[in-house]
Amino acid sequence: QVQLVESGGGLVQAGGSLRLSCAASGRTFSRYGMGWFRQAPGKEREFVAAISWSGGSTSYADSVKGRFTISRDNAKNTVYLQMNSLKPDDTAVYYCAAERGRGSSYYYAYDYWGQGTQVTVSS
């Protein structure tokens, strides 16, 4: 069982930056691939970024590539999402998730989800 708690969301102007954190409970965090997804009002949940259990492999949605960076610290049981050059289209609730794999871009691959943190980017 893994419990995930996101933090770091908020209101930021376009062009600004935020860093999201996702703290995980449990001693087996390092065995899980981790992902970030987001969901805007009236839209489906979409993949943002994923990272393998070791941190050696990452993947990104085209819409955030070059602006967002996913990383993890297994000693702290935490995964991060550094978001730079934010745009109004990035406004959404951001969720972190854990899966027993290398970090998938498919939401149905994930076993555990956090409660989400709101990110709002003003123009």
N, C-alpha and C positions, 0 to 999 in steps of 0.2 A: 504494500500500500504506500502510495506517495501522495502527500498533500502539497499543493503549490499555492503560494501567495505572491501576487504581483504588487509592485509599488512603483512610484516614480512618474505616474501620469500627471497631467495638468493642462493648463492653458498656456499656449505659446504663440508668438507671432510667426507669420510665414518667414522662412529663412533661419529660424531659430533651431535650437537643439534640445533634446531631452534624452535621458538615459533611464530606461526601464530596468527593473530588477525583478527576478522571480526566485524566491527562496523556497527550497524544497525540504521537506522533512524526510526522515528515513536514512538508513545507512547505505542504501544501494543506489544513491543518486548517480554515482559515476558509471553505472551500468546502463543508464537510459540515454537515448537520443532525445534531444529537446527541440521544441519548435515554438515559434511565435506566430500567431494568427491574429487577424483583426476582423471586426464586423462593424460596418457603418449602418446607420438607420435605413431600413428598407432594402438592405443588400445582404447577400450571402456571406458567410464567414469565408475569408480568403487567407491563403498562405502568405506569410511575410518572410520568414527565415527559419533555418534549422541548423543544428549542429550535432555532430556525432558524439558518442559517449566520451571520447578522448579529446574532443575539440579539434581533431586533425582534419575534419571535413566539414565544410559549411556550404549552404546553398541559400539562394535568395530569389524572391520574386523579381521579375524584370522591373517592376515599378519602383522598387526600392534599391536596386543594385547601384552601388557607388555612393549611396547616401546613408544606408543603415549598415551596422556591423553587429553581428551576434558573437558572443563569447561566453565562456563559462569558467568558473573557478570551482573545481570539484572539492577542494579543501573547505570551501565555504558553502557547499551545496547550493550554489547560486548560478543562474544564467542571466546574462545581460543583453539588452538591445540598445545600442547607441544609435540615436536617430539624429542626423544632421540635415541641414537644408530642408527643413520640414515645409510641406505644402498644405493648403487647405484640404486637398484630397486625402491626406493622411489622417484626417479626423475619423476616429473610430474608437471602439472599445478593443483593447489589446489583451489577448489571452496567451499565457504560456501553457505548454502541454508537454507530457512525457510519454515516450514509447520505448519498448524493448527492441530498439533497432538502431539504425545509423542516423536517424533524424529524417523523417519523411516529409514530403510536401503535401501529403494527403491527410486531411483532418481525421478520416476514419481509422487511420493507423494508430492514433494516439489513445492511450488508456486512461490518462489522468489529465485533468484540466484545472486551472485556477479560476478564480471568480471574475477576473478581468479588471483592467484599469483604464479609465477614460483619458484619451488624448484628444485635445481640441486645438486646432491650428487656425488662428484668425488671419484674415487677409489684410 
